[in-house]
Amino acid sequence: MRIACIGTGAIGASWAALVITGTHEVTVWDPAPGWQDRLLAILDRYEPQLRELHMPTVRTRLRLCATLVEPVTEAELVQEMRRNG
């Protein structure tokens, strides 16, 4: 299944990590500047636990997108996280 995660704060990053550890391909996008680096740093923190559980690493099925159109075009499910403030 192709899942689009829109919004990559703490909750959005957690959703992305969760669905990636299954059999899903995940595309992500966020309107905030610098979101890619922040997301990858968050996902890197999950890596040791995933290896211990013999689960796929989070970057194996992850695609960072430059526009909102990219992740939703082929998605079968869209998970959207709204930022407060």
BELMONOR-V228620 format. One record per residue. N is the residue number from 1. RES is the residue in one small letter. PSI is psi in degrees with one decimal (none if undefined). OMEGA is omega in whole degrees, 0 to 359 (999 if undefined). BURIAL is + if it has 16 or more other C-alpha atoms within 10 Angstrom, else -. Layout:
N:RES:PSI:OMEGA:BURIAL + N:RES:PSI:OMEGA:BURIAL
This chain:
1:m:140.3:176:- + 2:r:122.0:182:+ + 3:i:132.8:176:+ + 4:a:127.9:175:+ + 5:c:116.3:181:+ + 6:i:116.3:186:+ + 7:g:125.8:188:+ + 8:t:32.1:174:+ + 9:g:-161.2:183:+ + 10:a:-44.3:182:- + 11:i:-44.7:179:- + 12:g:-40.4:178:+ + 13:a:-38.0:178:+ + 14:s:-41.7:176:+ + 15:w:-44.2:180:+ + 16:a:-46.9:180:+ + 17:a:-41.1:181:+ + 18:l:-49.9:184:- + 19:v:-27.6:178:+ + 20:i:-33.2:182:+ + 21:t:-11.3:172:+ + 22:g:-142.6:180:- + 23:t:21.1:187:- + 24:h:148.0:171:- + 25:e:135.9:185:+ + 26:v:130.5:172:+ + 27:t:141.5:183:+ + 28:v:153.0:176:+ + 29:w:149.4:178:+ + 30:d:142.2:179:+ + 31:p:-12.4:184:- + 32:a:137.9:176:- + 33:p:140.5:177:- + 34:g:13.1:184:- + 35:w:-32.4:183:+ + 36:q:-48.5:180:+ + 37:d:-41.7:179:- + 38:r:-42.4:180:- + 39:l:-47.7:181:+ + 40:l:-35.5:177:- + 41:a:-41.7:177:- + 42:i:-46.3:182:+ + 43:l:-34.2:177:+ + 44:d:-31.9:179:- + 45:r:-24.5:179:- + 46:y:-22.1:188:- + 47:e:-48.7:182:+ + 48:p:-40.7:180:- + 49:q:-38.7:179:- + 50:l:-40.4:178:- + 51:r:-41.2:178:- + 52:e:-35.4:181:- + 53:l:4.0:181:- + 54:h:40.2:179:- + 55:m:157.9:179:- + 56:p:146.1:176:+ + 57:t:151.9:189:+ + 58:v:-24.1:183:+ + 59:r:-7.9:184:+ + 60:t:-27.4:181:- + 61:r:27.6:185:+ + 62:l:134.9:174:+ + 63:r:122.2:176:- + 64:l:133.2:184:+ + 65:c:148.3:182:+ + 66:a:-21.3:181:- + 67:t:161.2:178:- + 68:l:-31.3:182:+ + 69:v:-41.0:184:- + 70:e:-54.0:185:+ + 71:p:-30.7:185:+ + 72:v:-16.5:184:+ + 73:t:-45.8:183:- + 74:e:9.1:184:- + 75:a:142.5:172:+ + 76:e:-19.0:177:- + 77:l:136.1:177:- + 78:v:122.8:176:+ + 79:q:116.1:183:- + 80:e:131.2:177:+ + 81:m:122.7:182:+ + 82:r:137.2:177:- + 83:r:139.7:172:- + 84:n:142.6:177:- + 85:g:none:999:-
